[in-house]
Structure formats: structure tokens, C-alpha cells
């Protein structure tokens, strides 16, 4: 019963937050809040990606040159900085990552 009340409570809170933007369409945020919200996608993506790059096994920090996750991620950052093109960054990062894994003998094939 405790699990269901937790799920229903989270659903109610999520609904209330999302519905509030429709209930009060003229609601406007102060400029400082709008400026802070501008950085939310970058912060969330960084929080998701960086731990996977630095700890590929999920337990130990791996900053060695045999970490294809770290090198592929740094390569993708470099591609993004040079091209400013999303598709080039994704494809270039993936190609670099899999090439590094192949060269290092880490592919399970």
C-alpha cells in the first residue's frame, strides 16, 4: 500500500506542476529565473553523460587512455566545438567511440 501511495503522490505532484502552466497562461517568470532555466538542458545532459564517461563500469573512476568512453566523449566535445552541428557531433562521436573500442580490442565481436 505504501508503494501505491508513493506512486499516486508523485503522479499528483507531476500533474499539478504541469497543469499549472495551462491553468495560468499569463504566468511569467522573473528575468533571473528565465535566465537560469536557459541552462537546465545543458546541466541535465552533463549530469547524465559525464558519469558514464568517467566511470564506464559504474564503480571506479577511469581516467586512463584506454577508456574509450572518455576519449570518445572528448572527441565529440571537440567536434561540437569545431562544427556546431548536432548530427556531425553525434555521428562523429559514435564513429570515434567505436573505432577506439575496435583499436583497443574492447568490442565483444
C-alpha angles and dihedrals in degrees: 000000000000091000093052093049089051092050093047091047092052091047091051093049092047091048093048093051094048095041092052091070090056095041093055106031093169092059110127130186125225115260092253091056092046090050091050093048088056089071097047098093092050092048093048094047091048091050090053100043106037098062089053091051096047099037108031093168091048093237113060133046109245115192095156126122091248091067103106090184092060095042093045091049092049089048090052090050089052092048090049092050093049101040106024086209118130098206092046089051094050096044094040092049092049094047091048092047094051093043090053091048090049094048092046092048093241098126113107092224 
